[in-house]
Amino acid sequence: MTQDEASGSRTGTVSARARAALDALEHLLAGMGTALLALLAALWLALTTVACLAGVGLLLLPSALHATRAVADRERTRLSRWGPRLISPPDPPPGLRAAVTDRAVRREIRWVCAHALFGLLLGLIGATLPLNAAHDITFPLYWRFLPESEATAALGWWTVRDWPGALAVTLFGVLTVAAIVFCAPVLARLQAWPGRRLLAPDPGTDLVLRVAELTATRAAALDAHATELRRVERALHDGTQNRIVAVTVLLGAARRALTRNPGQADAVLERAQEAAEQALAELRAVVRSILPPVLADRSLPDALTALAADCPVPCGIDTDVPGRCPASVEATAYFVVAEALSNIAKHSGAREAGVVVRRLDDRLYVEIHDDGHGGADERNGSGLTGIRRRTEAHDGTLELASPPGGPTTLKVTLPCGS
């Protein structure tokens, strides 16, 4: 290995560690949010337990169990974004006794108690470490303006009275950054460990839910296939077929004109040629809508760049897709972006839009965002239902955030193999 290659390898390692540390801090902060909710659920469970001793807790128990399940489902969603998917178990059987004795409910209660303590503690550590590092690293810039009693390091254990002390605080801040880089991923895994262990359903439950999910996605795939066939049939019937009928009529008129009025035959043949060219153009458009040639011949980033260039709203493309994904996955991603950009142009009133595509391991992540007025809803016939069906047909996921007033963000995840 040459010196340049070794230097590039070290730079890549440092960059990877920095990205992993930032991701871990994000996980810790998100986990702190669910830990606060778990703390509230745990307090509600404790209040319900105390009330049961007075004989009125049975009235509060259903709401306490419902709150526990809601917080646990939120944690499952959070953990599923950063690793293997956690499927929510079935609802507990009716009746308080059956609900309390349900294995999944008992595990959720144990998780709420554990996450409310350790998850919150680890989240606070993840939140304070970067603040402490920023305080210490920038300390020489402002320490002389502080009262002597407040001129201390972030943890308050060292009072600074001279420049060497201030520089020593900065060095401690650099060491804190190094600790974040190396320790944050470990803290994030520790925070997620109780949820991974206690919120995962039993293997039998997981299999039953997975079979039901695959049955639903198979039905979605069949619906998407039937919808696509109807679209192609409608496009051929309403466009290309009518053009070909017009060509046939014009050719018949030209044939009759040759015997009756040869001077008009040339004009009729010219009209027939134009109709044939239009029919050919419409046929090519239908074929391209099934699988765009640029997608088959070149790559997904090239096809998306062409889509963005044709969008009436200024659209930026940011792609990082090493290698090729399966053709069906690329076609679905292309369809998602095309439909989303069409919706943006028609309904959003946006000034600009953006498309971000990433492939990480065995998944393709597609994000489309715009600065429009928001309010997108799958129920208003804006094409989002078709996007969801195509996505779920590939066992993918769709997330839509479009509050009134905007902005709108559509995220789609597609499994694409190793």
C-alpha positions as CSV (number, residue, x, y, z in Angstrom):
1,M,0.0,0.0,0.0
2,T,1.4,3.4,-1.0
3,Q,1.6,6.4,1.4
4,D,-1.3,8.1,-0.4
5,E,-3.5,5.0,-0.1
6,A,-2.6,4.6,3.6
7,S,-3.5,8.3,4.2
8,G,-6.8,7.9,2.3
9,S,-7.6,4.7,4.3
10,R,-7.0,6.6,7.6
11,T,-9.1,9.5,6.4
12,G,-11.9,7.2,5.5
13,T,-11.7,5.4,8.8
14,V,-11.9,8.7,10.7
15,S,-14.8,9.9,8.6
16,A,-16.7,6.6,9.2
17,R,-16.1,6.8,12.9
18,A,-17.4,10.4,12.9
19,R,-20.5,9.5,11.0
20,A,-21.1,6.6,13.4
21,A,-20.7,8.9,16.4
22,L,-23.2,11.4,14.9
23,D,-25.7,8.6,14.2
24,A,-25.3,7.3,17.7
25,L,-25.9,10.7,19.2
26,E,-29.1,11.0,17.1
27,H,-30.2,7.6,18.4
28,L,-29.5,8.6,22.0
29,L,-31.5,11.8,21.7
30,A,-34.4,9.9,20.1
31,G,-34.2,7.3,22.8
32,M,-34.3,10.0,25.4
33,G,-37.6,11.1,23.9
34,T,-39.1,7.6,24.3
35,A,-37.5,7.4,27.7
36,L,-39.4,10.5,28.9
37,L,-42.7,8.9,27.6
38,A,-41.7,5.6,29.3
39,L,-41.2,7.6,32.5
40,L,-44.7,9.0,32.3
41,A,-46.1,5.5,31.6
42,A,-44.2,4.0,34.5
43,L,-45.5,6.7,36.8
44,W,-49.0,6.0,35.6
45,L,-48.5,2.3,36.2
46,A,-47.2,3.0,39.7
47,L,-50.2,5.2,40.5
48,T,-52.5,2.5,39.2
49,T,-50.8,-0.1,41.4
50,V,-51.2,2.1,44.5
51,A,-54.8,2.8,43.5
52,C,-55.4,-0.9,43.3
53,L,-54.6,-1.2,47.0
54,A,-57.5,1.2,47.6
55,G,-59.8,-0.8,45.3
56,V,-60.2,1.8,42.5
57,G,-57.1,1.0,40.5
58,L,-59.0,-1.5,38.3
59,L,-60.7,1.4,36.6
60,L,-57.3,2.9,35.7
61,L,-55.6,-0.3,34.7
62,P,-56.9,-0.4,31.0
63,S,-55.6,3.1,30.3
64,A,-52.2,2.3,32.0
65,L,-51.8,-0.8,29.8
66,H,-52.9,1.2,26.7
67,A,-50.3,3.9,27.5
68,T,-47.6,1.2,28.0
69,R,-48.4,-0.4,24.6
70,A,-48.4,3.0,22.9
71,V,-45.0,3.9,24.2
72,A,-43.6,0.5,23.4
73,D,-44.9,0.7,19.8
74,R,-43.2,4.1,19.5
75,E,-39.9,2.5,20.6
76,R,-40.4,-0.4,18.2
77,T,-40.8,2.1,15.4
78,R,-37.7,4.0,16.5
79,L,-35.6,0.8,16.7
80,S,-36.9,-0.5,13.4
81,R,-35.4,2.6,11.7
82,W,-31.9,1.8,12.9
83,G,-31.9,-2.0,12.7
84,P,-33.9,-5.1,12.3
85,R,-37.6,-4.5,12.3
86,L,-39.6,-5.1,15.4
87,I,-43.2,-6.1,14.8
88,S,-45.8,-5.2,17.4
89,P,-47.4,-8.2,19.0
90,P,-51.2,-8.8,18.7
91,D,-53.5,-7.0,21.1
92,P,-53.9,-8.8,24.4
93,P,-57.0,-11.0,24.9
94,P,-60.1,-9.3,26.3
95,G,-60.4,-9.1,30.1
96,L,-58.2,-7.5,32.7
97,R,-56.9,-10.8,34.0
98,A,-55.9,-12.1,30.6
99,A,-54.3,-8.8,29.7
100,V,-52.2,-8.6,32.9
101,T,-51.1,-12.2,32.5
102,D,-50.2,-11.8,28.8
103,R,-46.5,-12.4,28.2
104,A,-46.1,-9.5,25.8
105,V,-47.8,-7.1,28.2
106,R,-45.5,-8.2,31.1
107,R,-42.4,-7.7,28.9
108,E,-43.6,-4.3,27.9
109,I,-44.0,-3.3,31.6
110,R,-40.5,-4.5,32.3
111,W,-39.2,-2.5,29.4
112,V,-41.0,0.7,30.5
113,C,-39.4,0.5,33.9
114,A,-36.0,-0.2,32.5
115,H,-36.1,2.4,29.7
116,A,-37.5,5.1,32.0
117,L,-34.3,4.8,34.2
118,F,-31.4,3.6,32.0
119,G,-32.7,4.9,28.7
120,L,-33.2,8.4,30.1
121,L,-29.8,8.4,31.9
122,L,-28.0,7.3,28.7
123,G,-29.9,9.9,26.7
124,L,-28.9,12.6,29.1
125,I,-25.3,11.6,28.8
126,G,-25.6,11.6,25.0
127,A,-27.1,15.1,25.1
128,T,-24.6,16.7,27.6
129,L,-21.4,15.3,26.2
130,P,-21.4,17.4,23.0
131,L,-22.5,20.5,24.9
132,N,-19.6,19.9,27.4
133,A,-17.2,19.4,24.5
134,A,-18.3,22.7,22.8
135,H,-18.0,24.5,26.1
136,D,-14.5,23.3,26.8
137,I,-13.1,23.7,23.3
138,T,-14.2,27.3,23.0
139,F,-13.4,28.1,26.6
140,P,-10.3,30.3,25.8
141,L,-12.4,32.6,23.7
142,Y,-14.5,33.9,26.6
143,W,-13.1,32.7,30.0
144,R,-11.6,36.2,30.8
145,F,-15.1,37.7,30.6
146,L,-16.5,35.4,33.2
147,P,-16.5,36.0,37.0
148,E,-13.7,34.0,38.7
149,S,-16.2,31.7,40.4
150,E,-17.8,30.8,37.0
151,A,-14.5,30.4,35.0
152,T,-14.6,26.6,35.2
153,A,-14.6,23.6,32.9
154,A,-17.9,22.2,31.8
155,L,-18.2,19.8,34.7
156,G,-17.3,22.6,37.2
157,W,-14.4,20.7,38.8
158,W,-11.6,23.1,37.8
159,T,-11.4,26.8,38.3
160,V,-9.3,28.6,35.7
161,R,-7.1,31.6,36.7
162,D,-4.6,31.8,33.8
163,W,-4.1,31.0,30.1
164,P,-2.4,27.6,30.7
165,G,-5.4,26.5,32.6
166,A,-7.7,27.7,29.8
167,L,-5.7,25.8,27.3
168,A,-5.9,22.7,29.5
169,V,-9.7,23.0,29.5
170,T,-9.6,23.1,25.7
171,L,-7.4,19.9,25.7
172,F,-10.0,18.3,28.0
173,G,-12.7,19.3,25.4
174,V,-10.7,17.6,22.7
175,L,-10.5,14.5,24.8
176,T,-14.3,14.7,25.3
177,V,-14.8,14.7,21.5
178,A,-12.6,11.6,21.3
179,A,-14.7,9.9,24.0
180,I,-17.8,10.8,22.1
181,V,-16.4,9.2,18.9
182,F,-15.5,6.0,20.6
183,C,-18.2,5.7,23.3
184,A,-21.4,7.1,21.7
185,P,-22.0,4.0,19.5
186,V,-21.6,1.8,22.6
187,L,-24.0,4.0,24.6
188,A,-26.6,3.9,21.8
189,R,-26.4,0.1,21.7
190,L,-26.8,-0.1,25.5
191,Q,-29.8,2.2,25.3
192,A,-31.4,0.0,22.6
193,W,-30.6,-3.3,24.2
194,P,-33.6,-3.5,26.6
195,G,-36.0,-2.7,23.7
196,R,-34.4,-5.3,21.4
197,R,-34.6,-7.9,24.1
198,L,-38.0,-7.2,25.6
199,L,-40.1,-5.7,22.8
200,A,-39.4,-8.3,20.2
201,P,-42.4,-10.7,19.9
202,D,-42.1,-14.4,20.5
203,P,-40.8,-16.4,17.5
204,G,-44.2,-18.0,16.8
205,T,-45.9,-14.6,17.0
206,D,-43.4,-13.1,14.7
207,L,-44.0,-15.9,12.1
208,V,-47.8,-15.5,12.2
209,L,-47.6,-11.7,11.8
210,R,-45.0,-12.1,9.1
211,V,-47.3,-14.5,7.1
212,A,-50.2,-12.0,7.5
213,E,-47.9,-9.2,6.4
214,L,-46.7,-11.1,3.3
215,T,-50.3,-12.0,2.4
216,A,-51.1,-8.3,2.5
217,T,-48.1,-7.3,0.4
218,R,-48.9,-10.1,-2.1
219,A,-52.4,-8.6,-2.4
220,A,-50.9,-5.2,-2.9
221,A,-48.6,-6.5,-5.6
222,L,-51.5,-8.0,-7.4
223,D,-53.5,-4.8,-7.1
224,A,-50.5,-2.7,-8.3
225,H,-50.0,-5.1,-11.3
226,A,-53.7,-4.9,-12.2
227,T,-53.7,-1.1,-11.9
228,E,-50.6,-0.9,-14.2
229,L,-52.3,-3.2,-16.8
230,R,-55.4,-1.0,-16.7
231,R,-53.3,2.1,-17.1
232,V,-51.4,0.7,-20.1
233,E,-54.7,-0.6,-21.6
234,R,-56.3,2.8,-21.2
235,A,-53.3,4.6,-22.7
236,L,-53.3,2.3,-25.7
237,H,-57.1,2.5,-26.1
238,D,-57.5,6.3,-25.7
239,G,-54.4,7.3,-27.6
240,T,-52.5,4.9,-29.9
241,Q,-55.6,2.9,-31.0
242,N,-57.4,6.1,-32.0
243,R,-54.4,7.3,-34.0
244,I,-54.1,3.9,-35.8
245,V,-57.8,4.0,-36.6
246,A,-57.3,7.5,-38.0
247,V,-54.4,6.2,-40.2
248,T,-56.7,3.5,-41.5
249,V,-59.5,5.9,-42.4
250,L,-57.0,8.3,-44.0
251,L,-55.4,5.6,-46.1
252,G,-58.9,4.5,-47.3
253,A,-59.7,8.1,-48.2
254,A,-56.3,8.4,-50.0
255,R,-57.1,5.2,-52.0
256,R,-60.4,6.5,-53.1
257,A,-58.9,9.9,-53.9
258,L,-56.4,8.2,-56.3
259,T,-59.3,7.1,-58.5
260,R,-61.5,10.1,-58.2
261,N,-59.3,13.1,-57.5
262,P,-55.5,12.2,-57.6
263,G,-54.6,15.8,-56.6
264,Q,-56.1,15.4,-53.1
265,A,-54.4,12.0,-52.5
266,D,-51.0,13.6,-51.6
267,A,-52.6,15.8,-48.8
268,V,-54.6,12.8,-47.4
269,L,-51.4,10.7,-47.4
270,E,-49.5,13.5,-45.6
271,R,-52.2,13.6,-42.9
272,A,-52.1,9.8,-42.6
273,Q,-48.3,10.0,-42.1
274,E,-48.6,12.6,-39.4
275,A,-51.2,10.4,-37.6
276,A,-48.9,7.4,-37.9
277,E,-46.0,9.4,-36.4
278,Q,-48.2,10.6,-33.5
279,A,-49.3,7.0,-32.9
280,L,-45.7,5.9,-32.8
281,A,-44.8,8.7,-30.4
282,E,-47.6,7.8,-28.1
283,L,-46.7,4.1,-28.2
284,R,-43.1,4.9,-27.3
285,A,-44.4,7.0,-24.4
286,V,-46.4,4.1,-23.1
287,V,-43.4,1.8,-23.4
288,R,-41.2,4.3,-21.6
289,S,-43.7,4.6,-18.8
290,I,-43.4,0.8,-18.2
291,L,-39.6,0.8,-18.1
292,P,-37.8,4.0,-19.1
293,P,-34.9,3.2,-21.6
294,V,-32.5,5.4,-19.6
295,L,-33.2,3.3,-16.5
296,A,-32.5,0.0,-18.4
297,D,-29.5,1.3,-20.4
298,R,-27.8,3.5,-17.9
299,S,-28.6,3.8,-14.1
300,L,-31.2,4.9,-11.6
301,P,-29.3,8.2,-10.9
302,D,-29.3,9.1,-14.6
303,A,-33.0,8.3,-14.9
304,L,-33.9,10.4,-11.8
305,T,-31.7,13.3,-13.2
306,A,-33.8,13.2,-16.4
307,L,-37.0,13.3,-14.3
308,A,-35.8,16.3,-12.3
309,A,-34.8,18.1,-15.5
310,D,-38.4,17.7,-16.9
311,C,-40.1,18.8,-13.6
312,P,-41.7,22.3,-13.8
313,V,-40.5,22.9,-10.2
314,P,-36.7,23.4,-9.8
315,C,-35.6,20.0,-8.3
316,G,-32.2,19.0,-7.0
317,I,-30.9,15.4,-7.1
318,D,-28.6,13.9,-4.5
319,T,-27.9,10.2,-5.2
320,D,-25.4,7.7,-3.7
321,V,-26.3,4.3,-5.2
322,P,-23.2,2.2,-5.7
323,G,-23.8,-0.6,-8.3
324,R,-27.2,-1.6,-9.7
325,C,-30.3,-2.6,-7.8
326,P,-32.7,-5.2,-9.1
327,A,-34.6,-3.9,-12.1
328,S,-38.0,-4.1,-10.3
329,V,-36.6,-2.1,-7.4
330,E,-35.2,0.6,-9.7
331,A,-38.5,0.7,-11.6
332,T,-40.4,1.2,-8.4
333,A,-38.1,3.9,-7.1
334,Y,-38.4,5.6,-10.5
335,F,-42.2,5.4,-10.3
336,V,-42.2,6.8,-6.8
337,V,-40.1,9.8,-7.7
338,A,-42.0,10.4,-10.9
339,E,-45.4,10.3,-9.2
340,A,-44.1,12.5,-6.3
341,L,-42.7,15.1,-8.6
342,S,-45.9,15.1,-10.6
343,N,-47.9,15.7,-7.4
344,I,-45.5,18.5,-6.4
345,A,-45.9,20.2,-9.7
346,K,-49.7,19.9,-9.6
347,H,-50.7,20.4,-6.0
348,S,-48.0,21.7,-3.7
349,G,-47.3,25.3,-4.9
350,A,-43.7,24.7,-4.1
351,R,-40.8,26.9,-5.2
352,E,-38.2,24.1,-5.1
353,A,-38.0,20.4,-4.5
354,G,-35.3,17.8,-3.8
355,V,-34.7,14.1,-4.2
356,V,-32.3,12.1,-2.0
357,V,-31.5,8.5,-2.8
358,R,-29.1,6.3,-0.8
359,R,-28.3,2.6,-0.8
360,L,-27.2,1.3,2.6
361,D,-26.5,-2.4,2.9
362,D,-29.5,-4.2,1.5
363,R,-31.9,-1.3,1.4
364,L,-32.6,1.6,-0.9
365,Y,-33.8,4.8,0.7
366,V,-35.7,7.4,-1.3
367,E,-36.7,10.8,0.0
368,I,-38.6,13.5,-1.9
369,H,-39.2,16.9,-0.2
370,D,-40.6,20.2,-1.2
371,D,-41.3,23.6,0.4
372,G,-44.9,23.8,-0.7
373,H,-48.0,24.4,1.4
374,G,-48.3,20.8,2.6
375,G,-51.5,19.1,3.6
376,A,-50.9,16.0,1.4
377,D,-53.2,13.1,2.2
378,E,-53.5,9.7,0.8
379,R,-57.3,9.9,0.9
380,N,-57.6,12.8,-1.5
381,G,-56.6,10.9,-4.6
382,S,-53.2,12.5,-5.1
383,G,-51.5,9.4,-6.3
384,L,-50.1,8.5,-2.8
385,T,-52.2,5.4,-2.6
386,G,-50.5,4.1,-5.8
387,I,-47.1,4.9,-4.4
388,R,-47.9,3.0,-1.2
389,R,-49.2,0.0,-3.1
390,R,-46.1,-0.2,-5.3
391,T,-43.9,0.2,-2.2
392,E,-45.6,-2.4,-0.1
393,A,-45.6,-4.8,-3.1
394,H,-41.8,-4.9,-2.6
395,D,-42.2,-5.3,1.1
396,G,-41.1,-1.7,1.6
397,T,-42.2,1.1,3.8
398,L,-43.6,4.6,3.2
399,E,-43.6,7.5,5.6
400,L,-45.3,10.8,4.8
401,A,-44.9,14.1,6.7
402,S,-47.0,16.9,5.3
403,P,-48.4,19.3,7.9
404,P,-50.6,22.2,6.8
405,G,-48.3,25.0,5.7
406,G,-45.6,22.6,4.7
407,P,-43.0,21.4,4.1
408,T,-43.8,17.9,2.7
409,T,-41.4,15.0,3.0
410,L,-42.0,11.5,1.5
411,K,-39.7,8.7,2.6
412,V,-39.7,5.3,0.9
413,T,-37.6,2.3,1.9
414,L,-37.2,-0.6,-0.5
415,P,-35.3,-3.9,0.1
416,C,-32.9,-4.5,-2.7
417,G,-30.8,-7.5,-1.8
418,S,-27.2,-7.7,-0.8
